[in-house]
C-alpha cells in the first residue's frame, strides 16, 4: 500500500494530505483547549470571587455583632443601669441606651414582679416601637433557652416567634443577659430589635450578589434575610407558582439590574433548599473548618454553585446559590466567537491548500537541486528570484544571502570572528550599563521609601519614641509614623501592606499621604481610618491588595489613648506594675470595600506605660525548624526587658528576634514602634 501511494500520489496531493491535517489539527486542539480553559478559569475565578464576598458578609455580620456586644457590656457596667434594675425604667437609662443604640430596646426582668399589672415579671419598652413581644412565648423559644448556655457567647442573635409586628421575621434581635439565677437561667435581659433592612444593608451594595440568591439564618435555622424574591426585583414574582412572571410591557432584558428574564428564572427562590442534606452538610464543614464551604448541588433539576459559611462569633449562617448556567453566560459569546473563527480558519486553510499547493513544487525542486550542489562544496550557485513568487522570492533572497554568508565565513572566518567578538563585547557593555541603571533606580526607590520612615520623632518631655524597620527585600510594605497634633496630643500609626516589593512600596506611599492628610482634617481615630479606607479602596478595590493598620491618638492631658485597629495585630501596653493591656482588632482591613464604618475604642494611660506597636512579621517569624516566634515569646521579652530604657528595649527585642531566626530565611517585613509615657502621675 505504501509503495502504491508513493507512486500514484503527486506532490500537490501529498502536500494536501500531509499539511492540511497538521494545520487543521492544532487549530482544533487550540480551540478546544481555549474553550476548556475559559470555562475552568471562569469557574475558579467565580469561586474565589464569591467566596471572598461571602466571607466579607460573615465578617460584617460579626463586626456589628461584636459592636453590639461592646455596647451592651458598656451599658451593663454603667451605674445608671445597675441602679435601674428592679425599678421603673427612667429617663436617664433611656438616654443612655439611645446614645449607643438606635434600634428598638426592651428590658425584661423575670425576677422582679410587676405589681401594677399583676404579672410575675416586669417588661419595659425603653424606646418607642410598634413591635410587640409575647413574654410567655419567648420564655419557651429555643433562642431564649440558649441564652447563657454557651459562656463564650456574650449574647445571642436571631429571631423569635414571640415578636409580633410588621416584617418582624426579618428583624434581627439581640438578647444580652445581665443576671442569672442559681441554675444559670437568664433573669434580666436587654433586648434590641433591629430594622428589617439591617442585614440587607450589609451586602446590598455588592450588585454581583443579585446574580444568585443569598440567605442569612440564625443558629436555629430561622431565615432572617434573603435577596430573591425582593422588592427591588424588576420582574413580578408569583408566590403560588414560586417563579417570576414576564408581564406585558416588561423588558426581557432588565434595563436596571443588567439581568435578563431568563437569568431571573434560573434563581432559586425556594427556601426549602436550606433543608437539603447537602446544604446542611456544607454548613457543618464550614463551621468545622471556620471557612467558606463550596459545593455544586442539584435542586429540583437545576445546578447551583453553593457557598456556605458560619460567622464564628454570632453563629449566623450565610448561604449563597449561584446558578451554574448563569455562571458561564458571560463567556458564552467568547466561546461562540472562538468556534466561528476556528471554523473559518479551517475552511480558509483548505481553500489555500487546494489553490496554491500546485505552485509550490517547482520552487521546491529547484531549491533542492541548489542545496545538493552546496552540500558538495559549490558555493557559487545562486537562485533566480524572477522565477519565484510570493514568499518564495524572500526565500530565494535568503538562500542567496545564506550562500554569500557561508562563502564569506569560509574566506574571512577570522575577520568575522573578530567582528562578532566586538559585537558581543558591546552587548555586554550595554547590559552592564542597563544593570547599573537598574541598580541606581532601585537605590533611588530605597531612598524614597526610607524617607517615608521617620528618622526623627517629635520632641516632647512627656513621651519617648524608639523604632526599628527591617524590610525583607530592598523595598518593603510596612510603615509607621508619629504626628504631633498639638502640644499635648500626638497620634501614632503602624501599617502592613499585603505583599512585598515595588507594589507594596507604592501602596505604603499612598497610605502615608492618606494618613498624613486626614490626620490634619479629622479629630477621631475612626474618622481618619474611615477616610483613609475610602481613598485607598477607590484605588485598590477588586485588585486583591489591602493593608492592616493601627491608628491611635494619645491625649496626654487626659491620659487617654483612643484607637482604631483595622485588621492589625493586637497592640500591647506594658504597665509599670508589669501587667499588660491589649488593644485588639475592632474593624475590617483597609482598601477592600468602600463606605465601611470603623470603631474607636479608648484605654486609660498611666505614667510609665510602654506601648508596643509591631507588624506580623515579628510574631510570624520562624526559626530553622519552622517554629514561630509567636505572641507568648513577645510578651515574655516585654516583661523581661520592661525595666530597660526604651532604646535598650528595642535593641534587645530585635536581638532576640535575630537570635531566634538564626539562619532561617526571612519571609516578611518587620516594623517596630515603641512609645513610653513619662507624664506626671
Rosetta blueprint (number, residue, H / E / L):
1 X L
2 X H
3 X H
4 X H
5 X H
6 X H
7 X H
8 X H
9 X L
10 X L
11 X H
12 X H
13 X H
14 X H
15 X H
16 X H
17 X H
18 X H
19 X H
20 X H
21 X H
22 X H
23 X H
24 X H
25 X H
26 X H
27 X H
28 X H
29 X H
30 X H
31 X H
32 X H
33 X H
34 X H
35 X H
36 X H
37 X H
38 X H
39 X H
40 X H
41 X H
42 X H
43 X H
44 X H
45 X H
46 X H
47 X H
48 X H
49 X H
50 X H
51 X H
52 X H
53 X H
54 X H
55 X H
56 X H
57 X H
58 X H
59 X H
60 X H
61 X H
62 X H
63 X H
64 X H
65 X H
66 X H
67 X H
68 X H
69 X H
70 X H
71 X H
72 X H
73 X H
74 X H
75 X H
76 X H
77 X L
78 X L
79 X H
80 X H
81 X H
82 X H
83 X H
84 X H
85 X L
86 X L
87 X L
88 X L
89 X L
90 X L
91 X H
92 X H
93 X H
94 X H
95 X H
96 X H
97 X H
98 X H
99 X H
100 X H
101 X L
102 X L
103 X L
104 X E
105 X E
106 X E
107 X E
108 X E
109 X E
110 X L
111 X L
112 X L
113 X L
114 X E
115 X L
116 X L
117 X L
118 X L
119 X E
120 X L
121 X L
122 X E
123 X E
124 X E
125 X E
126 X L
127 X L
128 X L
129 X L
130 X L
131 X L
132 X E
133 X E
134 X L
135 X H
136 X H
137 X H
138 X H
139 X H
140 X H
141 X L
142 X H
143 X H
144 X H
145 X H
146 X L
147 X L
148 X L
149 X L
150 X L
151 X L
152 X L
153 X L
154 X L
155 X L
156 X E
157 X E
158 X E
159 X L
160 X L
161 X L
162 X L
163 X E
164 X E
165 X L
166 X L
167 X L
168 X H
169 X H
170 X H
171 X L
172 X L
173 X E
174 X E
175 X E
176 X E
177 X E
178 X E
179 X E
180 X E
181 X L
182 X L
183 X L
184 X L
185 X L
186 X E
187 X E
188 X E
189 X E
190 X E
191 X E
192 X E
193 X E
194 X L
195 X L
196 X L
197 X L
198 X L
199 X L
200 X H
201 X H
202 X H
203 X L
204 X L
205 X L
206 X L
207 X H
208 X H
209 X H
210 X H
211 X H
212 X L
213 X E
214 X E
215 X E
216 X E
217 X E
218 X L
219 X L
220 X L
221 X L
222 X L
223 X E
224 X E
225 X E
226 X E
227 X L
228 X L
229 X L
230 X L
231 X L
232 X L
233 X L
234 X L
235 X L
236 X E
237 X E
238 X E
239 X L
240 X L
241 X L
242 X L
243 X E
244 X E
245 X E
246 X L
247 X L
248 X L
249 X L
250 X L
251 X L
252 X L
253 X E
254 X L
255 X L
256 X L
257 X L
258 X L
259 X L
260 X E
261 X H
262 X H
263 X H
264 X H
265 X H
266 X H
267 X L
268 X L
269 X L
270 X L
271 X H
272 X H
273 X H
274 X H
275 X H
276 X L
277 X H
278 X H
279 X H
280 X H
281 X H
282 X H
283 X H
284 X H
285 X H
286 X H
287 X H
288 X H
289 X H
290 X L
291 X L
292 X L
293 X E
294 X E
295 X E
296 X E
297 X E
298 X E
299 X E
300 X L
301 X L
302 X E
303 X E
304 X E
305 X E
306 X E
307 X E
308 X E
309 X E
310 X E
311 X L
312 X L
313 X L
314 X L
315 X L
316 X L
317 X E
318 X E
319 X E
320 X E
321 X E
322 X E
323 X E
324 X H
325 X H
326 X H
327 X H
328 X L
329 X H
330 X H
331 X H
332 X H
333 X H
334 X H
335 X H
336 X H
337 X H
338 X H
339 X H
340 X H
341 X H
342 X H
343 X H
344 X H
345 X H
346 X H
347 X H
348 X H
349 X H
350 X H
351 X H
352 X H
353 X H
354 X H
355 X H
356 X H
357 X H
358 X H
359 X H
360 X H
361 X H
362 X H
363 X H
364 X H
365 X H
366 X H
367 X H
368 X H
369 X H
370 X H
371 X H
372 X H
373 X H
374 X H
375 X H
376 X L
377 X L
378 X L
379 X L
380 X L
381 X L
382 X L
383 X L
384 X L
385 X H
386 X H
387 X H
388 X L
389 X L
390 X L
391 X H
392 X H
393 X H
394 X H
395 X H
396 X H
397 X H
398 X H
399 X H
400 X H
401 X H
402 X H
403 X H
404 X H
405 X H
406 X H
407 X H
408 X H
409 X H
410 X H
411 X H
412 X L
413 X H
414 X H
415 X H
416 X H
417 X H
418 X H
419 X H
420 X H
421 X H
422 X H
423 X H
424 X H
425 X H
426 X H
427 X H
428 X H
429 X H
430 X H
431 X H
432 X H
433 X H
434 X H
435 X H
436 X H
437 X H
438 X H
439 X H
440 X H
441 X H
442 X H
443 X H
444 X H
445 X H
446 X H
447 X H
448 X H
449 X H
450 X H
451 X H
452 X H
453 X L
454 X L
455 X L
456 X L
457 X L
458 X L
459 X L
460 X L
461 X L
462 X L
463 X E
464 X E
465 X E
466 X E
467 X E
468 X E
469 X E
470 X E
471 X L
472 X L
473 X L
474 X L
475 X L
476 X L
477 X L
478 X E
479 X E
480 X E
481 X E
482 X E
483 X E
484 X E
485 X E
486 X E
487 X L
488 X L
489 X E
490 X E
491 X E
492 X E
493 X E
494 X E
495 X E
496 X E
497 X E
498 X L
499 X L
500 X L
501 X H
502 X H
503 X H
504 X H
505 X H
506 X H
507 X H
508 X H
509 X H
510 X H
511 X H
512 X H
513 X H
514 X H
515 X H
516 X H
517 X H
518 X H
519 X H
520 X H
521 X H
522 X L
523 X L
524 X L
525 X H
526 X H
527 X H
528 X H
529 X H
530 X H
531 X H
532 X H
533 X H
534 X H
535 X H
536 X H
537 X H
538 X H
539 X H
540 X H
541 X L
542 X L
543 X L
544 X L
545 X L
546 X L
547 X E
548 X E
549 X E
550 X E
551 X E
552 X E
553 X E
554 X E
555 X E
556 X L
557 X L
558 X L
559 X L
560 X E
561 X E
562 X E
563 X E
564 X E
565 X E
566 X E
567 X E
568 X L
569 X L
570 X L
571 X E
572 X E
573 X E
574 X E
575 X L
576 X L
577 X L
578 X L
579 X L
580 X E
581 X E
582 X E
583 X E
584 X L
585 X L
586 X L
587 X E
588 X L
589 X L
590 X E
591 X L
592 X L
593 X L
594 X L
595 X L
596 X L
597 X L
598 X L
599 X L
600 X L
601 X E
602 X E
603 X E
604 X E
605 X L
606 X L
607 X L
608 X L
609 X L
610 X E
611 X E
612 X E
613 X E
614 X E
615 X L
616 X H
617 X H
618 X H
619 X H
620 X L
621 X L
622 X E
623 X L
624 X L
625 X L
626 X L
627 X L
628 X E
629 X L
630 X H
631 X H
632 X H
633 X H
634 X H
635 X H
636 X H
637 X H
638 X H
639 X H
640 X H
641 X L
642 X L
643 X L
644 X L
645 X L
646 X H
647 X H
648 X H
649 X H
650 X H
651 X H
652 X H
653 X H
654 X H
655 X H
656 X H
657 X H
658 X H
659 X H
660 X H
661 X H
662 X L
663 X L
664 X L
665 X L
666 X L
667 X L
668 X L
669 X L
670 X E
671 X E
672 X E
673 X E
674 X E
675 X E
676 X E
677 X E
678 X L
679 X L
680 X L
681 X L
